[in-house]
Amino acid sequence: MQYLTVSIPKKAVTIGSRIGLADTFLTRLVGLLGKSSLDDGAGLLIRPSSGVHTMWMRFAIDVVALDKDLRVLKTWQRLPPWRVTEVSFKTSSVLELAPGQIHHFNIQPGDQLAFS
């Protein structure tokens, strides 16, 4: 799997350097299933995606909905297993992070993310 680094340049913070890219049918289907946790600095960028679910997951995650320009549209903190985010046609991709990362980095709607 390809890994990316994600940051918020305006805030001069790096959110994670081990962000997996799920951009095929199989990698989007599997997502984080089978994992028992997610370390700080790790995550998954699901592209394309207009929303996610946490069915069959064993832990809560932070979820960040992004538009086509990687601008934050909405966040869900500590989304527990067996939940579903809203689906939005404005959402182009979704970033899944370890629980607590949205609060820690103060990720808010309108923030512009950068991937490298």
C-alpha positions as CSV (number, residue, x, y, z in Angstrom):
1,M,0.0,0.0,0.0
2,Q,1.2,3.5,-0.8
3,Y,1.7,5.8,2.2
4,L,1.3,9.6,2.3
5,T,2.1,12.4,4.7
6,V,-0.8,14.8,5.5
7,S,-0.5,18.3,6.8
8,I,-2.3,21.5,7.4
9,P,0.2,24.1,5.9
10,K,-1.6,27.1,7.3
11,K,-1.3,25.7,10.8
12,A,2.2,24.3,10.2
13,V,1.3,20.9,11.5
14,T,1.8,17.4,10.2
15,I,-1.2,15.2,11.0
16,G,0.4,12.0,10.0
17,S,3.2,10.5,8.0
18,R,1.8,6.9,7.7
19,I,-1.5,7.6,5.9
20,G,-2.4,4.7,3.7
21,L,-4.1,5.3,0.3
22,A,-7.2,3.3,-0.4
23,D,-8.0,4.1,-4.0
24,T,-9.0,0.8,-5.5
25,F,-12.2,-1.2,-5.1
26,L,-10.4,-3.8,-2.9
27,T,-8.5,-1.3,-0.7
28,R,-11.6,0.8,-0.2
29,L,-13.7,-2.3,0.6
30,V,-11.2,-3.6,3.2
31,G,-10.3,-0.2,4.7
32,L,-9.3,-0.6,8.3
33,L,-11.1,-3.9,8.8
34,G,-9.1,-6.5,10.7
35,K,-7.0,-3.9,12.6
36,S,-7.3,-3.7,16.4
37,S,-6.2,-0.1,16.7
38,L,-4.7,2.8,14.8
39,D,-1.5,4.5,16.0
40,D,-1.1,8.3,16.1
41,G,0.3,9.5,12.8
42,A,-1.3,6.6,10.9
43,G,-4.6,6.6,9.0
44,L,-6.3,5.9,5.7
45,L,-7.3,8.2,2.9
46,I,-10.3,6.7,1.1
47,R,-10.7,8.1,-2.4
48,P,-13.2,8.4,-3.9
49,S,-15.7,8.3,-1.0
50,S,-18.7,10.3,-0.1
51,G,-19.0,8.7,3.4
52,V,-17.9,5.8,5.5
53,H,-19.1,3.2,8.0
54,T,-17.5,1.5,11.0
55,M,-19.3,-1.8,10.7
56,W,-17.3,-4.8,12.0
57,M,-14.5,-2.5,13.3
58,R,-13.1,-3.0,16.8
59,F,-12.3,0.6,17.7
60,A,-13.5,4.2,17.3
61,I,-11.9,6.5,14.7
62,D,-11.8,10.1,13.8
63,V,-13.2,10.8,10.3
64,V,-12.6,13.9,8.2
65,A,-14.7,14.5,5.0
66,L,-12.8,16.4,2.3
67,D,-13.9,18.1,-0.9
68,K,-12.1,17.7,-4.3
69,D,-9.6,20.4,-3.3
70,L,-8.8,18.6,0.0
71,R,-10.6,21.2,2.1
72,V,-12.3,19.9,5.3
73,L,-16.1,19.8,5.0
74,K,-17.0,18.0,8.2
75,T,-15.5,16.0,11.0
76,W,-16.7,13.1,13.2
77,Q,-14.7,12.6,16.4
78,R,-14.3,9.2,18.0
79,L,-16.9,7.6,15.7
80,P,-17.6,4.2,17.4
81,P,-18.0,0.9,15.7
82,W,-21.3,0.1,14.0
83,R,-21.9,3.7,12.9
84,V,-22.3,5.4,9.5
85,T,-21.4,9.0,8.6
86,E,-23.7,11.0,6.5
87,V,-23.3,10.7,2.7
88,S,-22.6,13.9,0.8
89,F,-22.1,14.5,-2.9
90,K,-19.8,17.4,-1.9
91,T,-17.5,14.9,-0.2
92,S,-14.8,13.6,-2.6
93,S,-12.6,11.7,-0.1
94,V,-12.5,10.7,3.5
95,L,-9.6,10.6,5.9
96,E,-9.7,8.1,8.8
97,L,-7.4,8.8,11.7
98,A,-6.7,7.5,15.2
99,P,-9.3,8.7,17.8
100,G,-8.4,12.0,19.3
101,Q,-6.5,13.4,16.3
102,I,-9.1,15.8,15.2
103,H,-9.1,17.4,18.7
104,H,-5.3,17.3,19.0
105,F,-4.6,19.1,15.7
106,N,-7.8,21.3,15.9
107,I,-9.0,20.1,12.5
108,Q,-12.0,22.2,11.5
109,P,-14.2,22.7,8.5
110,G,-12.5,25.0,6.1
111,D,-9.0,23.8,6.9
112,Q,-6.9,23.1,3.7
113,L,-5.0,19.8,3.8
114,A,-2.0,18.9,1.8
115,F,-0.7,15.4,0.9
116,S,2.8,14.4,-0.1
